[in-house]
Amino acid sequence: MDYPDYDPSLQTTALTDQELDELDALLQQLPADEAMNVEALDGFLTALAASPGTLARLRTREWMPAVWGGDGDGAAPFASGKRRKRTVLLVLRHLHAIEAVLRDRPDDWQPVFSVAETEAGEIIDAEDWCIGFLAAIGLDAEAWAPLFDDAEFGPALVPLALLGGDDAGLSDADRERLQDPFERDELSRAVAEVVPRLRGRATVGA
């Protein structure tokens, strides 16, 4: 399956809220269990944008199918070529917008996290987002490994790994922490704080 190569110099507009909802609907209508929702997609694309070297090394066809769990015959898993094309266009525009804001206005970056309204206020849960972010890291693990070992960034990335990683190797304390929505909110906010600082650092393998 051919995909247009990502062009960071292309002039595009950020997705509107309506287009973001449309993209989420297009992904949720897919039969593949591995298809990302819009939160996981936002995390996935943010990891690609935070490591420009990854986008330079990988062709679009090498990372795009991961968004919906892989390609099938013809337009599959999409019901039509038109839906596939529309989804690809929206994904590339969203990636472009994320990269532009991390590059030029990192303080304005806003992740797509799950938010629940409670009597205590907004509770944020970035689990799906972090799962998507880690999936993109897995595509270019060599470039990211030094950051996880870095004295400054390594500890700051722990919340991301806790929320999005496999819980098989977690301690009882970490498991208990992840069961508490307020702890998850704290971890999620920590993720939002560290990500804008990653741009340009995850390029060791470039």
C-alpha positions as MATLAB code, in Angstrom:
seq = 'MDYPDYDPSLQTTALTDQELDELDALLQQLPADEAMNVEALDGFLTALAASPGTLARLRTREWMPAVWGGDGDGAAPFASGKRRKRTVLLVLRHLHAIEAVLRDRPDDWQPVFSVAETEAGEIIDAEDWCIGFLAAIGLDAEAWAPLFDDAEFGPALVPLALLGGDDAGLSDADRERLQDPFERDELSRAVAEVVPRLRGRATVGA';
ca = [
       0.000    0.000    0.000;
       1.425    3.371   -1.010;
       1.188    6.374    1.285;
       2.190   10.000    0.700;
       5.468   10.811    2.431;
       5.216   13.196    5.341;
       6.349   16.696    4.349;
       6.985   19.028    7.323;
       7.238   22.029    4.992;
       3.731   21.515    3.618;
       1.350   24.280    4.620;
      -1.658   22.711    6.337;
      -4.106   23.715    9.045;
      -4.594   22.041   12.403;
      -7.630   19.814   12.742;
     -10.755   21.433   14.068;
     -12.573   19.795   16.978;
     -15.105   18.505   14.464;
     -12.376   16.970   12.289;
     -10.752   15.415   15.346;
     -14.092   13.824   16.239;
     -14.415   12.647   12.635;
     -10.971   11.046   12.790;
     -11.827    9.292   16.035;
     -15.058    7.980   14.495;
     -13.234    6.711   11.396;
     -10.822    4.764   13.595;
     -13.473    3.435   15.981;
     -15.526    2.084   13.070;
     -12.675   -0.217   12.040;
     -12.991   -3.944   12.789;
      -9.382   -4.347   13.954;
      -9.012   -4.585   17.728;
      -5.581   -2.965   17.399;
      -6.964    0.247   15.874;
      -6.049    3.284   17.960;
      -8.556    5.716   19.352;
      -7.817    9.408   18.939;
      -6.058    9.620   22.314;
      -3.635    6.807   21.476;
      -3.158    8.301   18.014;
      -2.285   11.686   19.504;
       0.330   10.055   21.723;
       1.693    8.024   18.817;
       2.050   11.074   16.588;
       3.510   13.167   19.409;
       6.313   10.641   19.863;
       7.033   10.772   16.124;
       7.064   14.578   16.222;
       9.216   14.753   19.355;
      11.913   12.764   17.572;
      12.418   14.405   14.158;
      15.047   11.803   13.348;
      12.365    9.126   13.418;
      10.318   10.874   10.751;
      13.450   11.298    8.639;
      14.302    7.596    8.886;
      10.864    6.039    8.540;
       8.656    6.291    5.476;
       4.983    6.902    6.096;
       4.151    3.339    5.041;
       6.369    2.059    7.858;
       4.387    3.722   10.663;
       0.952    4.664    9.326;
      -0.588    1.134    9.287;
       0.116    0.808   13.017;
      -2.603    3.403   13.582;
      -5.321    0.956   12.524;
      -3.642   -2.365   13.277;
      -2.152   -3.104    9.866;
      -3.234   -3.160    6.237;
      -5.301   -5.844    4.541;
      -6.237   -6.512    0.955;
      -7.468   -3.562   -1.070;
      -8.796   -0.833    1.213;
      -9.014   -3.152    4.248;
      -9.471   -2.656    7.114;
     -11.398    0.364    5.799;
     -14.742   -0.133    4.102;
     -13.615    1.935    1.107;
     -10.593    3.602   -0.438;
     -12.286    6.950    0.157;
     -12.389    6.375    3.916;
      -8.771    5.229    3.929;
      -7.660    8.320    2.011;
      -9.624   10.631    4.298;
      -8.137    9.015    7.395;
      -4.585    9.244    6.052;
      -5.082   12.929    5.239;
      -6.407   13.723    8.718;
      -3.597   11.782   10.408;
      -0.901   13.605    8.425;
      -2.472   16.997    9.152;
      -2.625   16.193   12.857;
       1.011   15.088   12.848;
       2.009   18.300   11.081;
       0.168   20.428   13.654;
       1.767   18.581   16.583;
       5.261   18.893   15.121;
       4.786   22.595   14.376;
       3.630   23.462   17.883;
       6.369   21.401   19.580;
       8.953   23.049   17.345;
       7.755   26.655   17.453;
       5.454   27.043   20.472;
       6.042   24.166   22.908;
       4.269   26.043   25.717;
       1.074   25.932   23.617;
       1.138   22.145   23.138;
      -2.014   20.404   24.346;
      -2.300   16.593   24.412;
      -5.549   14.726   23.789;
      -6.062   13.071   27.172;
      -9.177   11.468   28.602;
     -10.867   13.897   31.015;
     -13.584   13.055   33.541;
     -15.583   15.663   35.431;
     -15.941   14.893   39.144;
     -17.020   16.801   42.238;
     -13.327   17.286   42.973;
     -12.740   18.767   39.504;
     -11.243   17.376   36.308;
      -9.518   13.999   36.538;
      -7.097   13.314   33.689;
      -6.147    9.839   32.510;
      -3.401    9.577   29.863;
      -3.209    5.762   29.690;
      -4.355    5.414   26.056;
      -2.202    8.390   25.066;
       0.872    6.846   26.691;
       0.198    3.482   25.036;
       0.274    5.240   21.672;
       3.419    7.166   22.582;
       5.253    3.997   23.595;
       4.128    2.257   20.405;
       5.898    4.941   18.371;
       8.993    4.685   20.549;
       9.066    0.998   19.719;
       9.471    1.845   16.038;
      12.745    3.652   16.734;
      13.847    2.313   20.112;
      17.551    2.945   19.518;
      16.999    6.693   19.247;
      14.956    6.809   22.445;
      17.020    4.481   24.676;
      19.563    7.174   25.738;
      16.724    9.413   26.959;
      15.368    6.728   29.275;
      18.915    6.311   30.662;
      19.510   10.070   30.945;
      19.871   11.397   34.503;
      17.466   14.275   33.808;
      14.895   12.754   31.491;
      14.919    9.133   32.614;
      13.082    9.729   35.908;
      10.752   12.219   34.203;
       9.667    9.498   31.761;
       8.670    7.049   34.490;
       5.033    8.279   34.636;
       4.715    7.723   30.890;
       6.075    4.184   31.189;
       3.836    3.409   34.168;
       0.645    4.534   32.446;
       1.345    3.084   29.015;
       3.558    0.101   29.638;
       2.907   -3.543   30.395;
       1.928   -3.933   34.046;
       3.340   -7.484   34.262;
       6.581   -6.327   35.874;
       5.132   -3.649   38.156;
       5.594   -3.659   41.896;
       2.569   -3.992   44.171;
       2.996   -0.332   45.085;
       2.873    0.761   41.450;
      -0.141   -1.453   40.773;
      -1.940    0.103   43.709;
      -0.976    3.555   42.520;
      -2.486    2.901   39.112;
      -5.767    1.877   40.715;
      -6.203    5.333   42.247;
      -7.748    7.849   39.788;
      -6.125   10.756   41.597;
      -2.706    9.113   41.332;
      -3.373    8.506   37.636;
      -4.276   12.180   37.295;
      -0.968   13.151   38.904;
       0.985   10.822   36.632;
      -0.862   12.125   33.567;
      -0.093   15.741   34.421;
       3.565   14.821   34.862;
       3.545   13.346   31.350;
       2.108   16.580   29.966;
       4.898   18.553   31.626;
       7.825   16.530   30.297;
       6.787   15.957   26.670;
       7.350   19.540   25.387;
      10.931   19.291   26.667;
      11.669   16.198   24.584;
      11.669   17.835   21.161;
      15.175   17.646   19.758;
      16.470   15.397   22.547;
      15.269   12.040   21.183;
      17.516   12.220   18.145;
      20.589   10.371   19.266;
      20.132    7.753   16.598;
      19.499   10.293   13.822;
];
